[in-house]
């Protein structure tokens, strides 16, 4: 497992202590599940911005819907172009030329992605300022952590955690079961920390 970013861990503890009750992350089981997901999604709090620096082979493997042998070389190792292509015309983003894919790429410790998600967070009442105009705030404290807690709450993850259903929580956070073994490792670790 990657080494935890200690500076971000301290920032997370501060924000978590201030906001956990408001987001209903208020039992040991909910906290263990939330932290397990947050740690996996952020590579042990080392990543607060989506890395889109894919090789040609990586693009073909991860995004086969958007890339093929004919166009992949035009995009490989060009994160801005990649984001604008894979996030175009979805999640509230405009077309590839709009630049929305890059502007609203994943940020924060759960990678809030897409204009519609950023606007939903902005309108939630838990966000200070126009994060839709300044999505880079989601990669800074406290936004990187508070946005993750909001996403957790807004997507019903507390109820899934109450059932101790790590697969359902993972699907809600990630859309699939990507990285499930690492998420389970973190879940076991945090359950031990909380005496579960």
Residue frames as qw, qx, qy, qz and C-alpha x, y, z in Angstrom:
[[0.000, 0.888, 0.459, 0.000, 0.00, 0.00, 0.00],
 [0.354, 0.627, -0.060, 0.691, 1.21, 3.53, -0.67],
 [0.364, -0.212, -0.494, 0.760, 2.49, 5.62, 2.21],
 [0.052, -0.845, -0.532, 0.024, -0.18, 7.99, 3.56],
 [0.249, 0.554, -0.011, 0.794, 0.34, 11.70, 2.90],
 [0.393, -0.383, -0.625, 0.555, 0.63, 12.90, 6.50],
 [0.024, 0.108, 0.052, -0.993, -0.10, 16.56, 5.78],
 [0.462, -0.167, -0.478, -0.728, -3.33, 15.65, 4.03],
 [0.512, -0.323, -0.790, 0.103, -4.18, 13.16, 6.78],
 [0.206, -0.309, -0.472, 0.800, -4.04, 15.98, 9.33],
 [0.245, 0.050, -0.194, -0.949, -6.15, 18.19, 7.07],
 [0.506, -0.228, -0.719, -0.419, -8.69, 15.39, 6.63],
 [0.393, -0.342, -0.745, 0.416, -8.93, 14.81, 10.39],
 [0.013, -0.228, -0.239, 0.944, -9.61, 18.51, 10.96],
 [0.409, 0.018, -0.364, -0.836, -12.31, 18.74, 8.28],
 [0.503, -0.206, -0.824, -0.160, -13.77, 15.35, 9.21],
 [0.262, -0.309, -0.688, 0.602, -14.10, 16.33, 12.87],
 [0.144, 0.231, 0.101, -0.957, -15.86, 19.54, 11.87],
 [0.502, 0.187, -0.323, -0.780, -18.24, 18.10, 9.26],
 [0.167, 0.022, -0.982, -0.087, -18.79, 14.37, 9.87],
 [0.177, 0.368, 0.753, -0.516, -21.89, 14.83, 12.02],
 [0.392, 0.507, 0.001, -0.768, -23.50, 17.13, 9.43],
 [0.491, 0.353, -0.640, -0.475, -22.96, 14.49, 6.75],
 [0.902, -0.178, 0.047, -0.391, -24.17, 11.65, 8.96],
 [0.721, 0.308, -0.576, 0.233, -20.80, 9.91, 9.07],
 [0.328, -0.613, 0.358, -0.624, -21.36, 9.51, 12.77],
 [0.926, -0.296, 0.183, -0.149, -20.92, 5.84, 13.68],
 [0.428, -0.548, 0.664, 0.275, -17.74, 3.77, 13.77],
 [0.649, 0.241, 0.689, 0.213, -18.98, 1.55, 10.91],
 [0.421, 0.877, 0.230, 0.029, -19.91, 4.50, 8.67],
 [0.117, -0.907, 0.362, 0.180, -16.58, 6.16, 9.45],
 [0.579, -0.306, 0.703, 0.276, -14.59, 3.01, 8.68],
 [0.618, 0.494, 0.575, 0.208, -16.36, 2.56, 5.33],
 [0.245, 0.967, 0.063, -0.038, -15.99, 6.23, 4.38],
 [0.255, -0.805, 0.487, 0.226, -12.31, 6.40, 5.23],
 [0.670, -0.048, 0.690, 0.271, -11.61, 3.13, 3.39],
 [0.546, 0.692, 0.429, 0.196, -13.17, 4.56, 0.23],
 [0.047, 0.991, -0.105, -0.074, -11.49, 7.95, 0.65],
 [0.457, -0.619, 0.574, 0.280, -8.06, 6.36, 1.12],
 [0.660, 0.175, 0.655, 0.323, -8.42, 4.12, -1.91],
 [0.421, 0.829, 0.348, 0.120, -9.82, 6.81, -4.19],
 [0.024, 0.981, -0.190, 0.018, -7.02, 9.24, -3.27],
 [0.779, 0.337, -0.409, 0.335, -4.16, 6.72, -3.27],
 [0.639, -0.404, -0.425, 0.497, -3.71, 7.10, 0.52],
 [0.099, -0.930, -0.203, 0.291, -4.42, 10.84, 0.33],
 [0.483, -0.317, 0.389, 0.718, -1.64, 11.38, -2.20],
 [0.143, 0.243, 0.609, 0.741, -3.89, 12.29, -5.15],
 [0.165, 0.575, 0.496, -0.630, -6.39, 15.14, -5.09],
 [0.433, 0.619, -0.194, -0.626, -6.52, 15.61, -8.85],
 [0.916, 0.257, 0.300, -0.073, -7.21, 13.04, -11.55],
 [0.282, -0.516, 0.640, 0.494, -4.13, 11.80, -13.38],
 [0.762, 0.548, 0.249, -0.238, -4.97, 11.56, -17.07],
 [0.101, 0.741, -0.597, -0.291, -1.43, 11.10, -18.37],
 [0.881, 0.059, 0.457, -0.103, -2.16, 7.83, -20.19],
 [0.199, -0.343, 0.751, 0.528, 0.05, 6.07, -22.70],
 [0.520, 0.171, -0.508, -0.665, -1.46, 4.81, -25.95],
 [0.413, -0.070, -0.908, 0.001, -1.77, 1.31, -24.48],
 [0.012, -0.234, -0.681, 0.694, -3.36, 2.72, -21.32],
 [0.404, 0.242, -0.021, -0.882, -5.95, 4.64, -23.31],
 [0.548, 0.087, -0.689, -0.466, -6.90, 1.58, -25.33],
 [0.351, -0.133, -0.892, 0.251, -7.27, -0.48, -22.16],
 [0.024, -0.329, -0.588, 0.738, -9.08, 2.06, -19.93],
 [0.361, 0.549, 0.173, -0.734, -11.10, 4.01, -22.50],
 [0.334, 0.051, 0.820, 0.463, -11.75, 1.68, -25.46],
 [0.274, 0.747, 0.596, -0.112, -15.03, 3.49, -26.15],
 [0.085, 0.949, 0.013, -0.303, -13.16, 6.70, -27.00],
 [0.019, -0.737, 0.596, 0.318, -9.88, 5.53, -28.49],
 [0.948, 0.239, 0.209, 0.005, -8.82, 3.13, -31.21],
 [0.746, -0.131, 0.305, 0.577, -5.63, 2.35, -33.13],
 [0.404, 0.634, 0.328, 0.572, -6.35, 5.17, -35.56],
 [0.084, -0.875, -0.065, -0.472, -6.72, 8.05, -33.06],
 [0.763, -0.587, -0.182, 0.199, -4.88, 6.96, -29.92],
 [0.661, 0.013, -0.012, 0.750, -1.50, 8.46, -30.89],
 [0.057, 0.633, 0.176, 0.751, -3.15, 11.90, -31.22],
 [0.539, -0.728, -0.096, -0.413, -4.07, 11.78, -27.52],
 [0.865, -0.215, -0.325, 0.316, -1.45, 9.69, -25.71],
 [0.568, -0.239, -0.248, 0.747, 0.37, 11.54, -22.89],
 [0.010, -0.304, -0.130, -0.944, -1.78, 14.67, -23.42],
 [0.065, -0.335, -0.813, 0.472, -3.95, 14.85, -20.27],
 [0.263, 0.390, 0.172, -0.865, -5.95, 17.92, -21.30],
 [0.448, 0.205, -0.578, -0.650, -6.91, 16.45, -24.68],
 [0.278, -0.106, -0.954, 0.033, -7.74, 13.12, -23.06],
 [0.067, 0.358, 0.656, -0.661, -10.03, 14.74, -20.46],
 [0.359, 0.367, -0.068, -0.855, -11.81, 16.81, -23.06],
 [0.448, 0.116, -0.746, -0.480, -12.50, 13.71, -25.15],
 [0.311, -0.168, -0.928, 0.115, -13.57, 11.21, -22.49],
 [0.026, -0.449, -0.634, 0.629, -15.71, 13.67, -20.52],
 [0.153, 0.064, -0.321, -0.933, -17.30, 15.46, -23.50],
 [0.529, -0.160, -0.426, -0.716, -21.09, 15.65, -23.73],
 [0.682, -0.379, -0.625, -0.023, -21.77, 13.96, -20.41],
 [0.512, -0.439, -0.474, 0.565, -21.99, 14.85, -16.71],
 [0.011, -0.921, -0.264, 0.285, -23.15, 18.31, -17.72],
 [0.381, -0.460, 0.392, 0.699, -20.04, 19.01, -19.79],
 [0.515, 0.705, -0.102, -0.478, -20.05, 20.56, -23.24],
 [0.908, 0.412, -0.062, 0.048, -18.43, 19.05, -26.31],
 [0.850, -0.084, -0.014, 0.520, -14.76, 18.25, -26.68],
 [0.388, 0.502, 0.045, 0.771, -13.90, 21.77, -27.86],
 [0.372, -0.843, -0.184, -0.342, -15.58, 23.40, -24.84],
 [0.287, 0.484, -0.608, 0.560, -12.72, 22.40, -22.56],
 [0.672, -0.493, 0.114, -0.541, -15.19, 21.31, -19.86],
 [0.949, -0.054, -0.303, 0.064, -13.67, 17.86, -19.64],
 [0.571, 0.245, -0.400, 0.674, -10.37, 19.31, -18.47],
 [0.174, -0.503, 0.201, -0.822, -11.91, 22.08, -16.38],
 [0.734, -0.346, 0.186, -0.555, -14.19, 19.66, -14.52],
 [0.657, 0.218, -0.717, 0.085, -11.84, 16.66, -14.34],
 [0.758, -0.487, -0.434, 0.032, -11.83, 14.68, -11.12],
 [0.172, 0.530, -0.440, 0.704, -10.69, 16.56, -8.04],
 [0.605, -0.496, 0.298, -0.547, -10.81, 15.98, -4.32],
 [0.230, -0.363, 0.894, -0.127, -10.26, 12.72, -2.49],
 [0.603, 0.277, 0.740, -0.112, -13.17, 11.03, -4.29],
 [0.216, -0.046, 0.606, 0.764, -12.56, 12.80, -7.59],
 [0.369, 0.671, 0.445, -0.464, -15.73, 14.87, -8.05],
 [0.289, -0.065, 0.649, 0.701, -15.96, 14.81, -11.86],
 [0.102, 0.524, 0.699, 0.477, -18.12, 16.69, -14.34],
 [0.060, -0.290, -0.002, -0.955, -19.78, 20.07, -14.37],
 [0.603, -0.475, -0.383, -0.515, -23.12, 18.75, -13.10],
 [0.748, -0.359, -0.475, 0.295, -21.50, 17.18, -10.01],
 [0.370, 0.030, -0.226, 0.901, -19.52, 20.33, -9.27],
 [0.270, -0.367, -0.164, -0.875, -22.68, 22.46, -9.60],
 [0.707, -0.464, -0.491, -0.210, -24.64, 20.04, -7.39],
 [0.631, -0.255, -0.422, 0.599, -21.97, 20.40, -4.70],
 [0.136, 0.178, -0.038, 0.974, -22.00, 24.17, -5.12],
 [0.449, -0.394, -0.279, -0.752, -25.80, 24.27, -4.69],
 [0.621, -0.258, -0.732, 0.109, -25.80, 21.85, -1.73],
 [0.416, -0.850, -0.030, -0.320, -25.34, 24.57, 0.87],
 [0.844, -0.451, 0.084, 0.278, -22.15, 22.89, 2.07],
 [0.670, 0.235, 0.179, 0.680, -19.90, 24.75, -0.34],
 [0.131, -0.824, -0.099, 0.543, -18.57, 28.27, 0.12],
 [0.023, -0.592, 0.429, 0.682, -18.06, 30.25, -3.06],
 [0.744, 0.528, -0.078, -0.402, -18.49, 29.56, -6.76],
 [0.576, -0.340, 0.713, 0.208, -16.67, 26.24, -7.07],
 [0.718, 0.525, 0.450, 0.085, -18.16, 25.85, -10.57],
 [0.342, 0.927, -0.128, 0.089, -16.05, 28.83, -11.60],
 [0.003, 0.728, -0.655, 0.204, -13.06, 27.66, -9.54],
 [0.962, -0.104, -0.191, -0.163, -13.10, 23.83, -9.59],
 [0.542, 0.422, -0.569, 0.453, -9.44, 23.88, -8.56],
 [0.385, -0.516, 0.410, -0.646, -10.73, 24.57, -5.03],
 [0.947, -0.144, -0.036, -0.284, -11.80, 20.91, -4.93],
 [0.831, 0.237, -0.367, 0.344, -8.11, 19.95, -4.90],
 [0.158, 0.453, -0.446, 0.756, -7.38, 22.15, -1.87],
 [0.309, -0.391, -0.770, 0.398, -8.30, 21.96, 1.79],
 [0.482, -0.040, 0.779, -0.399, -11.06, 22.02, 2.95],
 [0.675, 0.370, -0.142, -0.622, -12.79, 21.42, -0.41],
 [0.417, 0.333, -0.832, -0.155, -10.90, 18.21, -1.22],
 [0.078, -0.035, -0.929, 0.361, -12.30, 16.58, 1.93],
 [0.378, 0.300, 0.453, -0.750, -15.65, 18.28, 2.40],
 [0.582, 0.339, -0.373, -0.638, -16.66, 17.55, -1.21],
 [0.356, 0.127, -0.925, -0.044, -15.88, 13.84, -0.60],
 [0.090, 0.192, 0.800, -0.561, -18.05, 13.83, 2.50],
 [0.490, 0.362, 0.085, -0.788, -20.86, 15.58, 0.60],
 [0.521, 0.276, -0.669, -0.453, -20.60, 13.05, -2.25],
 [0.163, 0.000, -0.957, 0.241, -20.76, 10.21, 0.29],
 [0.236, 0.312, 0.600, -0.698, -23.85, 11.71, 1.94],
 [0.478, 0.409, -0.122, -0.768, -25.61, 12.77, -1.28],
 [0.542, 0.263, -0.708, -0.368, -25.23, 9.30, -2.77],
 [0.852, -0.309, -0.052, -0.420, -26.69, 7.38, 0.16],
 [0.579, 0.358, -0.694, 0.236, -23.47, 5.73, 1.24],
 [0.280, -0.370, 0.620, -0.633, -24.29, 5.97, 4.96],
 [0.844, -0.013, 0.189, -0.502, -27.16, 3.53, 4.52],
 [0.850, 0.348, -0.395, -0.009, -24.98, 1.11, 2.54],
 [0.240, 0.471, -0.692, 0.491, -22.29, 1.31, 5.20],
 [0.583, -0.290, 0.431, -0.625, -24.91, 0.54, 7.87],
 [0.961, 0.114, -0.004, -0.251, -25.44, -2.78, 6.07],
 [0.505, -0.564, 0.603, 0.252, -21.66, -3.31, 6.08],
 [0.797, 0.461, 0.381, 0.085, -21.91, -3.84, 2.31],
 [0.336, -0.591, 0.366, 0.636, -18.49, -2.87, 0.96],
 [0.367, 0.198, 0.714, 0.562, -19.35, -3.98, -2.58],
 [0.102, 0.822, 0.543, 0.139, -22.45, -1.77, -2.73],
 [0.245, -0.872, 0.008, 0.424, -20.51, 1.17, -1.26],
 [0.424, -0.312, 0.542, 0.655, -17.74, 0.67, -3.81],
 [0.298, 0.464, 0.700, 0.454, -20.21, 0.57, -6.69],
 [0.031, -0.922, -0.378, 0.074, -21.86, 3.76, -5.44],
 [0.310, -0.785, 0.211, 0.493, -18.52, 5.56, -5.17],
 [0.265, -0.422, 0.661, 0.561, -16.81, 4.14, -8.25],
 [0.649, 0.397, -0.207, -0.616, -19.56, 2.83, -10.53],
 [0.839, 0.199, -0.501, -0.075, -18.03, -0.66, -10.40],
 [0.848, -0.524, 0.024, 0.073, -15.77, -2.73, -8.20],
 [0.576, 0.635, -0.296, 0.421, -12.44, -1.30, -9.35],
 [0.166, 0.520, -0.569, 0.615, -9.81, -1.69, -6.63],
 [0.757, -0.484, -0.207, -0.388, -12.05, -3.76, -4.37],
 [0.842, -0.147, -0.389, 0.343, -9.20, -5.69, -2.72],
 [0.342, 0.227, -0.288, 0.865, -7.43, -2.47, -1.71],
 [0.412, -0.485, -0.059, -0.769, -10.70, -0.96, -0.48],
 [0.859, -0.373, -0.324, -0.133, -11.25, -4.08, 1.64],
 [0.660, 0.058, -0.399, 0.634, -7.72, -3.81, 3.02],
 [0.012, 0.336, -0.193, 0.922, -8.44, -0.24, 4.16],
 [0.647, -0.451, -0.218, -0.575, -11.84, -1.24, 5.52],
 [0.849, -0.256, -0.422, 0.188, -10.31, -3.98, 7.67],
 [0.465, 0.160, -0.321, 0.809, -7.65, -1.53, 8.85],
 [0.204, -0.377, 0.082, -0.900, -10.17, 1.14, 9.85],
 [0.770, -0.414, -0.350, -0.338, -12.51, -1.38, 11.46],
 [0.742, -0.143, -0.457, 0.469, -9.62, -2.48, 13.70],
 [0.197, 0.263, -0.210, 0.921, -8.93, 1.18, 14.54],
 [0.453, -0.331, 0.004, -0.828, -12.56, 1.63, 15.63],
 [0.302, -0.167, 0.838, -0.422, -12.78, -1.69, 17.47],
 [0.771, 0.234, 0.005, -0.593, -15.15, -3.30, 14.98]]
